[in-house]
């Protein structure tokens, strides 16, 4: 009996030692928890609105020789509602240079494009002879490039350092479209233009 | 009577002589006292901190093109060599706000962030501790943060008194899904274990 007790005890001790060996090696741990990574945001709002950030404008009943204050462009408040800065790019797209029928003064002036297609008018081909963008805060000055016609401006992105928006910053963007008097003004009687303006905000590049 | 006394005296003398003889042989003794056994130690420090959590990265607001990185310096301040592993790696993502540019890009998961899906991570044993991948460095993870495993048994040997470096380089390369990650965040937890054996 004592012999069996001794064997059982020996086995128990051995098993305990094996157990200690399996789980008892030295070890130490250190943690690096709570590392956080947060993405910024870039959220352009035009006149306080999100999509569509494409503005559609139609201009009719235009006359040549308008004063600076009555030019035919427009003004929009652009705001970066995000948390990172970015640059605005504006692009005139989908120009429609509409004839709206040829009346006698146009014909007399030599207008022979009197169809209904979207490229029959003359306003976009140079009667509106100055197209450029500007902002309402210093540094003053227009943005480049400027264009001599809406046709030339179509699909040409305009951007630059002046069009930078810091997080939360707003600026007033002006599109200037002026019709300076010329000898061919009568070609534009009754004509109109339609166009889209795309505002695009791109993050500052790291 | 005298005869018995004489015999008794003789026996006493003999007994005394026998006794002297029993303890009087040549002998010598040496000792092996004060034998000592001292346990070694295995003590890992992380960037010099011992037992204190080390927050390595608090990064934001992030944008595509960012490349944050950081190097952990792991020191074995113990008296025996150890093997380094990474364990208990956990990524917890947050959508935070679901703003218009995210929704316009197709983000429909209002409770699941996407930052961990666009941000790449390279984790490597940085032999030169210079923060960049050099010849001989062992890159043991290279993928989007959201795909990282829960542990890496790298068994990087750190001798007693020695150090090793683990560097993480994050890259937000431009992808078509970048806008989905706006305002999103994730939290990354890492545990470094220094074990006495490679099997731990």
HADDOCK unambig.tbl for C-alpha pairs under 7 A between the chains (distance, minus, plus):
assign (segid A and resid 25 and name CA) (segid B and resid 196 and name CA) 5.96 0.50 0.50
assign (segid A and resid 26 and name CA) (segid B and resid 42 and name CA) 6.32 0.50 0.50
assign (segid A and resid 26 and name CA) (segid B and resid 195 and name CA) 5.98 0.50 0.50
assign (segid A and resid 26 and name CA) (segid B and resid 196 and name CA) 5.17 0.50 0.50
assign (segid A and resid 27 and name CA) (segid B and resid 42 and name CA) 6.29 0.50 0.50
assign (segid A and resid 27 and name CA) (segid B and resid 193 and name CA) 6.85 0.50 0.50
assign (segid A and resid 27 and name CA) (segid B and resid 194 and name CA) 5.43 0.50 0.50
assign (segid A and resid 27 and name CA) (segid B and resid 195 and name CA) 4.25 0.50 0.50
assign (segid A and resid 27 and name CA) (segid B and resid 196 and name CA) 5.98 0.50 0.50
assign (segid A and resid 28 and name CA) (segid B and resid 42 and name CA) 6.56 0.50 0.50
assign (segid A and resid 28 and name CA) (segid B and resid 43 and name CA) 5.82 0.50 0.50
assign (segid A and resid 28 and name CA) (segid B and resid 44 and name CA) 5.84 0.50 0.50
assign (segid A and resid 28 and name CA) (segid B and resid 193 and name CA) 5.71 0.50 0.50
assign (segid A and resid 28 and name CA) (segid B and resid 194 and name CA) 5.26 0.50 0.50
assign (segid A and resid 28 and name CA) (segid B and resid 195 and name CA) 6.61 0.50 0.50
assign (segid A and resid 29 and name CA) (segid B and resid 44 and name CA) 6.54 0.50 0.50
assign (segid A and resid 29 and name CA) (segid B and resid 191 and name CA) 6.67 0.50 0.50
assign (segid A and resid 29 and name CA) (segid B and resid 192 and name CA) 5.41 0.50 0.50
assign (segid A and resid 29 and name CA) (segid B and resid 193 and name CA) 4.25 0.50 0.50
assign (segid A and resid 29 and name CA) (segid B and resid 194 and name CA) 6.15 0.50 0.50
assign (segid A and resid 30 and name CA) (segid B and resid 44 and name CA) 6.82 0.50 0.50
assign (segid A and resid 30 and name CA) (segid B and resid 45 and name CA) 6.71 0.50 0.50
assign (segid A and resid 30 and name CA) (segid B and resid 46 and name CA) 6.31 0.50 0.50
assign (segid A and resid 30 and name CA) (segid B and resid 51 and name CA) 6.13 0.50 0.50
assign (segid A and resid 30 and name CA) (segid B and resid 53 and name CA) 6.92 0.50 0.50
assign (segid A and resid 30 and name CA) (segid B and resid 191 and name CA) 5.85 0.50 0.50
assign (segid A and resid 30 and name CA) (segid B and resid 192 and name CA) 5.26 0.50 0.50
assign (segid A and resid 30 and name CA) (segid B and resid 193 and name CA) 6.56 0.50 0.50
assign (segid A and resid 31 and name CA) (segid B and resid 53 and name CA) 5.17 0.50 0.50
assign (segid A and resid 31 and name CA) (segid B and resid 54 and name CA) 6.38 0.50 0.50
assign (segid A and resid 31 and name CA) (segid B and resid 190 and name CA) 5.83 0.50 0.50
assign (segid A and resid 31 and name CA) (segid B and resid 191 and name CA) 4.34 0.50 0.50
assign (segid A and resid 31 and name CA) (segid B and resid 192 and name CA) 6.03 0.50 0.50
assign (segid A and resid 32 and name CA) (segid B and resid 53 and name CA) 5.47 0.50 0.50
assign (segid A and resid 32 and name CA) (segid B and resid 54 and name CA) 4.63 0.50 0.50
assign (segid A and resid 32 and name CA) (segid B and resid 55 and name CA) 5.42 0.50 0.50
assign (segid A and resid 32 and name CA) (segid B and resid 56 and name CA) 6.66 0.50 0.50
assign (segid A and resid 32 and name CA) (segid B and resid 189 and name CA) 5.94 0.50 0.50
assign (segid A and resid 32 and name CA) (segid B and resid 190 and name CA) 5.06 0.50 0.50
assign (segid A and resid 32 and name CA) (segid B and resid 191 and name CA) 6.11 0.50 0.50
assign (segid A and resid 33 and name CA) (segid B and resid 53 and name CA) 6.54 0.50 0.50
assign (segid A and resid 33 and name CA) (segid B and resid 54 and name CA) 6.80 0.50 0.50
assign (segid A and resid 33 and name CA) (segid B and resid 55 and name CA) 6.01 0.50 0.50
assign (segid A and resid 33 and name CA) (segid B and resid 188 and name CA) 6.33 0.50 0.50
assign (segid A and resid 33 and name CA) (segid B and resid 189 and name CA) 3.93 0.50 0.50
assign (segid A and resid 33 and name CA) (segid B and resid 190 and name CA) 5.65 0.50 0.50
assign (segid A and resid 34 and name CA) (segid B and resid 55 and name CA) 6.04 0.50 0.50
assign (segid A and resid 34 and name CA) (segid B and resid 187 and name CA) 5.76 0.50 0.50
assign (segid A and resid 34 and name CA) (segid B and resid 188 and name CA) 6.01 0.50 0.50
assign (segid A and resid 34 and name CA) (segid B and resid 189 and name CA) 5.81 0.50 0.50
assign (segid A and resid 35 and name CA) (segid B and resid 55 and name CA) 5.49 0.50 0.50
assign (segid A and resid 35 and name CA) (segid B and resid 56 and name CA) 6.01 0.50 0.50
assign (segid A and resid 35 and name CA) (segid B and resid 57 and name CA) 4.82 0.50 0.50
assign (segid A and resid 35 and name CA) (segid B and resid 58 and name CA) 5.74 0.50 0.50
assign (segid A and resid 35 and name CA) (segid B and resid 187 and name CA) 5.40 0.50 0.50
assign (segid A and resid 35 and name CA) (segid B and resid 188 and name CA) 5.02 0.50 0.50
assign (segid A and resid 35 and name CA) (segid B and resid 189 and name CA) 6.42 0.50 0.50
assign (segid A and resid 36 and name CA) (segid B and resid 57 and name CA) 6.05 0.50 0.50
assign (segid A and resid 36 and name CA) (segid B and resid 58 and name CA) 4.80 0.50 0.50
assign (segid A and resid 36 and name CA) (segid B and resid 59 and name CA) 6.19 0.50 0.50
assign (segid A and resid 36 and name CA) (segid B and resid 186 and name CA) 5.79 0.50 0.50
assign (segid A and resid 36 and name CA) (segid B and resid 187 and name CA) 4.47 0.50 0.50
assign (segid A and resid 36 and name CA) (segid B and resid 188 and name CA) 6.32 0.50 0.50
assign (segid A and resid 37 and name CA) (segid B and resid 58 and name CA) 5.95 0.50 0.50
assign (segid A and resid 37 and name CA) (segid B and resid 59 and name CA) 4.73 0.50 0.50
assign (segid A and resid 37 and name CA) (segid B and resid 60 and name CA) 5.91 0.50 0.50
assign (segid A and resid 37 and name CA) (segid B and resid 185 and name CA) 5.38 0.50 0.50
assign (segid A and resid 37 and name CA) (segid B and resid 186 and name CA) 5.51 0.50 0.50
assign (segid A and resid 37 and name CA) (segid B and resid 187 and name CA) 6.50 0.50 0.50
assign (segid A and resid 38 and name CA) (segid B and resid 59 and name CA) 6.13 0.50 0.50
assign (segid A and resid 38 and name CA) (segid B and resid 60 and name CA) 4.68 0.50 0.50
assign (segid A and resid 38 and name CA) (segid B and resid 61 and name CA) 5.47 0.50 0.50
assign (segid A and resid 38 and name CA) (segid B and resid 62 and name CA) 5.97 0.50 0.50
assign (segid A and resid 38 and name CA) (segid B and resid 183 and name CA) 6.53 0.50 0.50
assign (segid A and resid 38 and name CA) (segid B and resid 184 and name CA) 5.83 0.50 0.50
assign (segid A and resid 38 and name CA) (segid B and resid 185 and name CA) 4.08 0.50 0.50
assign (segid A and resid 38 and name CA) (segid B and resid 186 and name CA) 6.64 0.50 0.50
assign (segid A and resid 39 and name CA) (segid B and resid 60 and name CA) 5.89 0.50 0.50
assign (segid A and resid 39 and name CA) (segid B and resid 61 and name CA) 4.90 0.50 0.50
assign (segid A and resid 39 and name CA) (segid B and resid 62 and name CA) 4.24 0.50 0.50
assign (segid A and resid 39 and name CA) (segid B and resid 63 and name CA) 6.13 0.50 0.50
assign (segid A and resid 39 and name CA) (segid B and resid 115 and name CA) 6.79 0.50 0.50
assign (segid A and resid 39 and name CA) (segid B and resid 181 and name CA) 6.54 0.50 0.50
assign (segid A and resid 39 and name CA) (segid B and resid 182 and name CA) 5.43 0.50 0.50
assign (segid A and resid 39 and name CA) (segid B and resid 183 and name CA) 4.88 0.50 0.50
assign (segid A and resid 39 and name CA) (segid B and resid 184 and name CA) 5.36 0.50 0.50
assign (segid A and resid 39 and name CA) (segid B and resid 185 and name CA) 5.99 0.50 0.50
assign (segid A and resid 40 and name CA) (segid B and resid 60 and name CA) 6.53 0.50 0.50
assign (segid A and resid 40 and name CA) (segid B and resid 61 and name CA) 4.00 0.50 0.50
assign (segid A and resid 40 and name CA) (segid B and resid 62 and name CA) 4.91 0.50 0.50
assign (segid A and resid 40 and name CA) (segid B and resid 63 and name CA) 5.85 0.50 0.50
assign (segid A and resid 40 and name CA) (segid B and resid 182 and name CA) 5.64 0.50 0.50
assign (segid A and resid 40 and name CA) (segid B and resid 183 and name CA) 5.19 0.50 0.50
assign (segid A and resid 41 and name CA) (segid B and resid 182 and name CA) 4.80 0.50 0.50
assign (segid A and resid 41 and name CA) (segid B and resid 183 and name CA) 5.52 0.50 0.50
assign (segid A and resid 43 and name CA) (segid B and resid 101 and name CA) 6.38 0.50 0.50
assign (segid A and resid 83 and name CA) (segid B and resid 61 and name CA) 6.92 0.50 0.50
assign (segid A and resid 205 and name CA) (segid B and resid 65 and name CA) 6.82 0.50 0.50
assign (segid A and resid 206 and name CA) (segid B and resid 65 and name CA) 5.86 0.50 0.50
assign (segid A and resid 206 and name CA) (segid B and resid 66 and name CA) 6.11 0.50 0.50
